[in-house]
Amino acid sequence: MTDRYTPLFVDLSERMGYFMREGYFATAATDALGGLLSEIVDDTSSRFSLSWYDTARVLSLWSRRPHGLSGRLRDAAAGALTAGQNTDGSWGYPHAAVTYRLASTMAVVAALSELGLTAPAARGLEFLERHVDQFAPERQPDTVAVELIQPDLLESLVAGGAAALAPALNQQRAWLVRLHELRRRAVAGEKLPLPIWHSLEVLGPAAIGLPELSSGAMTCSPAATAALLAWSPEPPAEAVAFLTAEASRYGGGWPAVAPVQFFEGAWVVGAMAQGEAPIEPGLAARVREWLASSLRPEGAIPGHGLPPDADDTARVLYALRYLGATPDVSLLDRYRQEDRYTTFSVERTASISTNAHVLRTVRGDEQRSAAARAYLLSTQNEDGFWSDKWHASPYYATSASVLALAGDPAVEGRVRRAAAWLADSQRPDGSWGVWHGTYEETAYAVRALLVAGTPETDAVLRRGAAHLAEGVRAGLPAEGRAPLWHGKELYEPWRIASGYIFSAVHACARAGLLDTSADQYEYSRHR
């Protein structure tokens, strides 16, 4: 399979690798993190892995307009899709469970069939037919709008002649009924919640009362933006410009979401704060002003065009505090329930990582902390880990939860249990990973053990730190990365993943887990 998860910019990891080869571990991390933040603030979009789902949807929907998608872009996108097919006929990360690849494979099969590329489409359809038993709703990962996207694609494929998928559609009958109800409400002129517009492509021509475009993107979704182009009487020029620019950035194809630089910036600064990585004062002031611009009366937005949510609000507030501001944590109050914080006012399932991020932000404020703490304690697996709807790996949610709970004597036993699970699940090469060892997941585990480990876990930490250092020296090769984040399919937010990795290396250097003798002078210059 073509490596579609290779970072578009490798200069940061190359520069960091040079410093680390010379022994300047903390300096290397600080330098790379500053470069990441500067790039995020200066960029007009985000840096994610290519999305098979969004690329297929854009290709299909935009092509429906007379003189819509240019031949050059169409050919580049179609070429990316055909080159990216897995050996088993599917599209999506090959190490992930079959269910993670259903939506992307259905979308690509439909798009390639419309273009007359029958051979790869037939192989994709055979994959789907072999896995009809995998379509039951209870089997599906909690990806964005899975309950709308899958029945929409199944209904279309069955109507187009894929009769062998009818049993799969029958398994999702309840989801299909809900989708039809949403379409009915749209036709009736009812104003639907903004998060639903992020999946505008499932509503079809029934979509009316469209939200205002921001940055040319419909709710930061290439697929939803293409749906706007397909069904609007007069396609907005800004939408065409957005999709054209993103296709140019990715060399043929589109990402899962863009532009969401506030999301990227808040998560990178948050990772730096957890590892106490210094930020040059001038850059800190610049990032502080920029991140503050994401705040609205309802909280922080991840990008222009998406609504505020509790997760981004918590991370932006936490980042602003580290950058020297005094943010208003009352912005989180609207998301507080009796037993948890909700990410959105309308959501299918609650998020563990959102509650961990909220708790980390409001620590010391018992009134605001209680609900988030209670939710984390009620959702810990008996083996000691947490898992979450925003990420395929339990190491993400476990690390966030440990960092939020550590230092509270009342929950010390829970934190120790999580640390024991982390130590026991390390791979022989020093890495951690749900499907295989990755640098991102290793960074999560190392950061958690740095605050929750015991003398018995010191050897575990040293192996993890050495694995991270070697990976950065090598430029974070593809075999140590994976798309682990939940969008409409799995994606890799490269700048965020790199931020966690570089911050973990910095924390390891400060903790004496790496040979930092060469760092002493250089590191002091950054304080």
VOGU-380613 format. One line per 2 residues: number of its first residue (from 1); for each residue x, y, z of C-alpha. Coordinates in steps of 0.5 Angstrom, whole numbers, plus 500, padded with zeros to 3 digits. Last residue first. Layout:
<pts>
NUM) X/Y/Z ~ ...
</pts>
This chain:
<pts>
527) 529/558/560 ~ 531/557/553
525) 539/559/554 ~ 539/554/559
523) 538/549/554 ~ 544/550/550
521) 549/550/556 ~ 546/544/560
519) 544/540/554 ~ 551/536/552
517) 550/533/558 ~ 543/530/557
515) 544/523/557 ~ 537/521/557
513) 532/519/562 ~ 535/524/567
511) 528/527/568 ~ 529/533/564
509) 531/529/558 ~ 525/525/559
507) 520/531/559 ~ 524/534/553
505) 523/527/549 ~ 515/527/551
503) 514/534/549 ~ 517/532/542
501) 513/526/541 ~ 506/530/544
499) 508/536/539 ~ 509/531/533
497) 502/527/534 ~ 499/534/534
495) 503/537/528 ~ 501/530/524
493) 494/530/526 ~ 493/523/523
491) 487/520/521 ~ 482/515/522
489) 475/515/519 ~ 469/520/520
487) 474/523/525 ~ 477/519/530
485) 484/519/531 ~ 489/514/531
483) 492/514/524 ~ 499/511/525
481) 506/512/526 ~ 512/508/527
479) 513/504/521 ~ 512/511/517
477) 519/513/520 ~ 520/519/525
475) 526/522/523 ~ 531/517/524
473) 534/521/530 ~ 526/522/532
471) 525/515/533 ~ 531/513/536
469) 530/518/542 ~ 523/515/542
467) 525/508/543 ~ 530/511/548
465) 525/514/552 ~ 521/508/552
463) 526/503/555 ~ 528/508/560
461) 521/509/562 ~ 520/501/563
459) 527/501/567 ~ 524/506/572
457) 518/502/573 ~ 520/499/579
455) 522/506/582 ~ 514/508/581
453) 511/511/576 ~ 505/516/576
451) 508/523/573 ~ 513/520/569
449) 509/514/567 ~ 503/518/564
447) 508/522/560 ~ 512/516/558
445) 505/512/556 ~ 503/518/551
443) 509/519/548 ~ 509/511/546
441) 503/512/543 ~ 505/518/539
439) 512/514/537 ~ 508/508/535
437) 508/500/537 ~ 503/496/533
435) 496/495/533 ~ 494/498/540
433) 501/501/541 ~ 507/502/546
431) 514/502/545 ~ 520/499/548
429) 522/494/543 ~ 519/489/547
427) 512/492/547 ~ 510/496/554
425) 503/493/556 ~ 505/491/563
423) 508/498/565 ~ 502/502/562
421) 497/497/566 ~ 501/498/572
419) 501/506/571 ~ 493/505/571
417) 493/501/577 ~ 497/506/581
415) 493/512/578 ~ 487/509/581
413) 490/507/588 ~ 492/515/588
411) 485/517/587 ~ 484/521/594
409) 491/523/594 ~ 490/527/588
407) 497/528/585 ~ 496/525/579
405) 488/525/577 ~ 489/530/570
403) 495/527/568 ~ 493/520/569
401) 486/521/565 ~ 490/524/559
399) 495/518/559 ~ 489/513/559
397) 485/517/554 ~ 491/517/549
395) 494/510/551 ~ 487/507/550
393) 488/508/542 ~ 483/509/537
391) 482/516/539 ~ 476/521/540
389) 471/516/543 ~ 475/514/549
387) 479/509/552 ~ 481/508/559
385) 486/504/563 ~ 487/500/569
383) 485/493/568 ~ 478/494/571
381) 477/499/566 ~ 476/506/568
379) 469/509/567 ~ 467/511/574
377) 473/514/576 ~ 473/519/570
375) 466/521/571 ~ 467/523/578
373) 473/527/576 ~ 469/531/571
371) 463/532/575 ~ 467/534/581
369) 472/539/578 ~ 468/545/577
367) 466/546/584 ~ 472/543/587
365) 476/549/583 ~ 484/546/585
363) 484/543/578 ~ 480/547/573
361) 484/545/567 ~ 486/538/568
359) 479/536/570 ~ 477/539/563
357) 482/535/559 ~ 480/529/563
355) 473/530/562 ~ 474/531/554
353) 479/525/554 ~ 473/521/557
351) 468/523/552 ~ 460/522/552
349) 456/519/547 ~ 451/521/542
347) 452/528/542 ~ 448/534/542
345) 450/540/547 ~ 457/538/545
343) 463/535/549 ~ 459/534/555
341) 462/534/562 ~ 460/529/567
339) 456/527/573 ~ 451/533/574
337) 452/536/568 ~ 457/541/566
335) 458/544/559 ~ 455/551/560
333) 460/551/566 ~ 466/551/561
331) 466/558/559 ~ 467/559/567
329) 474/558/566 ~ 476/565/564
327) 483/565/562 ~ 489/569/566
325) 494/569/561 ~ 501/567/561
323) 502/562/556 ~ 501/556/561
321) 494/559/562 ~ 493/560/555
319) 494/553/554 ~ 490/550/559
317) 484/555/557 ~ 485/553/549
315) 485/545/552 ~ 479/546/556
313) 475/550/550 ~ 477/545/545
311) 474/539/549 ~ 468/543/551
309) 466/545/544 ~ 465/551/540
307) 462/551/533 ~ 466/549/527
305) 466/554/521 ~ 473/557/523
303) 477/552/527 ~ 477/549/534
301) 472/554/537 ~ 473/556/544
299) 467/557/549 ~ 460/559/548
297) 462/567/549 ~ 467/566/543
295) 474/564/544 ~ 479/562/538
293) 482/569/538 ~ 485/568/545
291) 489/563/541 ~ 492/568/537
289) 494/573/542 ~ 497/567/546
287) 501/565/540 ~ 504/571/539
285) 506/572/546 ~ 509/565/547
283) 513/567/541 ~ 516/573/543
281) 517/569/550 ~ 521/563/547
279) 517/557/549 ~ 519/553/555
277) 517/545/555 ~ 514/544/562
275) 512/537/560 ~ 505/538/561
273) 505/545/558 ~ 509/543/552
271) 503/538/551 ~ 498/543/552
269) 502/548/547 ~ 501/542/542
267) 494/541/543 ~ 492/548/543
265) 495/550/537 ~ 493/544/533
263) 485/545/535 ~ 486/552/534
261) 489/551/527 ~ 483/547/525
259) 482/548/517 ~ 481/543/515
257) 478/536/516 ~ 479/529/514
255) 484/531/509 ~ 483/532/501
253) 486/528/495 ~ 491/530/490
251) 498/533/491 ~ 496/534/499
249) 497/542/499 ~ 494/542/492
247) 488/539/493 ~ 487/543/499
245) 488/549/495 ~ 482/547/490
243) 478/545/495 ~ 478/552/499
241) 478/556/492 ~ 471/552/490
239) 468/553/497 ~ 470/561/496
237) 467/561/489 ~ 460/559/492
235) 456/554/488 ~ 450/557/485
233) 444/553/485 ~ 447/549/491
231) 447/542/491 ~ 454/539/488
229) 458/545/491 ~ 455/544/498
227) 456/537/498 ~ 463/538/496
225) 464/543/502 ~ 461/537/507
223) 466/532/504 ~ 472/537/505
221) 469/539/512 ~ 471/545/516
219) 464/546/518 ~ 463/548/510
217) 470/551/508 ~ 471/557/504
215) 474/560/510 ~ 468/560/514
213) 461/559/510 ~ 455/561/513
211) 450/555/515 ~ 446/552/510
209) 438/553/511 ~ 437/547/506
207) 440/540/505 ~ 435/536/502
205) 439/535/496 ~ 443/530/500
203) 443/529/507 ~ 449/525/508
201) 454/530/505 ~ 452/535/510
199) 456/531/515 ~ 459/537/518
197) 452/540/518 ~ 450/535/523
195) 455/539/528 ~ 451/545/527
193) 444/543/530 ~ 439/542/525
191) 434/548/523 ~ 428/546/521
189) 426/547/514 ~ 421/542/512
187) 426/539/507 ~ 431/539/513
185) 427/535/518 ~ 425/530/513
183) 433/529/511 ~ 434/528/519
181) 428/523/519 ~ 431/519/513
179) 437/519/517 ~ 434/516/523
177) 430/511/519 ~ 437/509/516
175) 440/508/523 ~ 434/503/526
173) 435/499/519 ~ 443/498/520
171) 443/491/520 ~ 438/491/514
169) 443/495/510 ~ 448/489/512
167) 443/484/509 ~ 442/488/503
165) 450/488/501 ~ 449/483/497
163) 444/487/492 ~ 450/491/490
161) 446/494/484 ~ 446/502/485
159) 440/502/490 ~ 444/497/494
157) 450/502/494 ~ 446/508/495
155) 443/505/501 ~ 450/502/504
153) 453/509/503 ~ 447/513/507
151) 447/507/512 ~ 454/508/514
149) 455/516/514 ~ 449/517/519
147) 450/512/525 ~ 458/513/523
145) 457/521/524 ~ 464/522/527
143) 467/515/529 ~ 465/511/535
141) 468/504/533 ~ 462/500/530
139) 461/493/532 ~ 454/495/536
137) 451/498/529 ~ 452/491/526
135) 456/492/519 ~ 461/487/521
133) 457/481/518 ~ 457/483/511
131) 465/482/511 ~ 466/478/505
129) 461/483/501 ~ 465/489/503
127) 471/486/501 ~ 468/484/494
125) 466/491/493 ~ 473/494/494
123) 475/489/489 ~ 470/491/484
121) 471/498/485 ~ 479/497/484
119) 477/494/477 ~ 471/498/475
117) 474/505/474 ~ 468/507/470
115) 468/514/474 ~ 462/513/478
113) 464/506/480 ~ 471/510/483
111) 466/514/487 ~ 462/509/490
109) 467/504/491 ~ 471/510/495
107) 465/511/499 ~ 464/504/501
105) 471/503/502 ~ 472/509/507
103) 466/507/511 ~ 468/500/512
101) 475/501/514 ~ 474/502/521
99) 470/496/522 ~ 475/491/519
97) 480/493/525 ~ 486/497/524
95) 492/495/521 ~ 491/496/514
93) 489/503/515 ~ 483/505/510
91) 481/503/504 ~ 479/495/502
89) 481/490/497 ~ 485/486/501
87) 491/488/498 ~ 490/495/500
85) 487/501/495 ~ 492/507/496
83) 494/507/489 ~ 487/507/486
81) 485/513/491 ~ 491/517/489
79) 490/516/482 ~ 483/518/482
77) 484/524/486 ~ 490/526/481
75) 485/525/475 ~ 480/529/478
73) 484/535/480 ~ 487/535/473
71) 480/534/470 ~ 478/540/473
69) 472/539/478 ~ 466/543/477
67) 465/544/469 ~ 458/542/470
65) 457/539/477 ~ 457/532/479
63) 464/532/479 ~ 464/535/486
61) 460/530/489 ~ 464/524/487
59) 471/526/488 ~ 469/530/494
57) 466/524/497 ~ 472/520/495
55) 477/524/498 ~ 473/525/504
53) 473/518/505 ~ 480/516/503
51) 483/522/508 ~ 490/524/507
49) 494/525/513 ~ 493/532/517
47) 497/538/517 ~ 492/544/518
45) 490/550/514 ~ 492/558/513
43) 499/557/516 ~ 503/562/520
41) 500/560/527 ~ 501/553/526
39) 508/554/523 ~ 510/558/529
37) 508/553/534 ~ 511/547/530
35) 518/551/530 ~ 518/552/537
33) 516/545/538 ~ 522/543/534
31) 527/548/538 ~ 525/546/545
29) 525/538/543 ~ 532/539/540
27) 535/543/546 ~ 532/538/551
25) 536/532/547 ~ 542/536/545
23) 546/530/544 ~ 550/531/538
21) 545/526/534 ~ 539/529/538
19) 541/536/535 ~ 541/533/528
17) 535/529/529 ~ 531/535/531
15) 533/539/525 ~ 530/533/521
13) 524/532/525 ~ 522/539/524
11) 524/539/516 ~ 520/533/515
9) 514/537/512 ~ 508/533/508
7) 508/528/514 ~ 508/521/511
5) 501/518/512 ~ 499/516/505
3) 505/511/505 ~ 502/507/498
1) 500/500/500
</pts>
